[in-house]
């Protein structure tokens, strides 16, 4: 694609990066076939090719409008288009750049500013998040069902806390994830138990915080970078002490941590450390795929609570981290039967804060996803991301769990 980027952008690192991305796009349109919002709305400007054109116009100095912002807001950043693109266009980076530029030039309505601010200040802060969920416990009973089910509940742990094991010869760091640690505590407990059985100790650090994804995707870049640098500072002594990996059980967080190297590439104080952290970041499926799971098989109950399982592959796992075909074989090896899921590449509508900011589209995507997951008569739906898990659990007719819980 030919470009004529305005000098005020071309003279910046972000503008130069955007120009290279734009030039790699050949406007073939393959991306529209796998874009969830284009499928729902049928508008070229609500598909990747149209949004690329809008960003190009902005960078070339054309007027930035609220309409342009709305079309970019409707993008899930699911990155399905990147998986489909034959030219390897780094669409998600381009959208981040475009959103940041537009955010600085277009003033949002006050209510939108307030909602986005609250999402940034509540979701990544575990104490505030838990406090508000507890506060909502009683009003939830008085609300209409379609509203009440959107408020996640704090689940009590069903699994016993893993015992301290001094005989673990290996050590890894666990990113606990903000909401997951409170809403679905069994995810991290199951992870610790499973890896202990494999001789791996998972270390946690109480001062580690949000991975930075919420702020990053809401165009609060400085806030996101501060969260990233804080985590690097917290983890670095553990890394120097020999931690093999940073284990992430929420694929959305995993995609973000793996991006630390790129986000801090121009920071002389953190570039090398960020690169090392990104290299160490692993989804828990990547860890288990390289271990001998035969020793787990005898520990699996012969009378499993669930037998037929529908696996939902989050966008951040399959499109963001490019991890496909890993979790299914693990579950199959341990005796579970996976049901067929059509259109598994499509987003469930959670997409971080998307379900809050674009509720109508998110609900349509959720309905489509649950229909697809339920077609095989599965007894349970499993996923690899807490946001998707909460979103699907709000409407699913069967339990929705993190897949690692099935291994305990």
Buried (B, 14 or more C-beta within 10 A) or exposed (E): BEBEBEEEBBEBEBBEBBBEBBBBBEEEEBBBEBBBBBBBBEEBBBBBBBBBBBBBBBBBEEEBBEEBBEBBBBBBBBBBBBBBBEEEBBBBBBBBBBBBBBBEEBEBEEEEEEBBEEBBBBBBBBEBBBEBBEEBEEEBEEEEEEEBBBBBBBEEEEBEEBEEEEEBEBBBBBBBBBBBBBBBBBBBBBBBBBBBBBEBBBBEBEEBBBBBBBBBBBBBBEBBBBBBBBBBEBBBEBBEEEBBBBBBBBBBBBBBBBBBBBBBEEBEEBBEBBBBBBEBBBBBBBBBBEBEBEEBEEEBEEEEEBEBBBBBBBBBBBBBBEBBEBBBEBBEEBEBEBBEBEEBBBBBBBBBBBBBBBEEBBBBBBEBBBEBBBEBEBBBBBBBBBBBBBBBBBBBEBBBBBBBBBBB
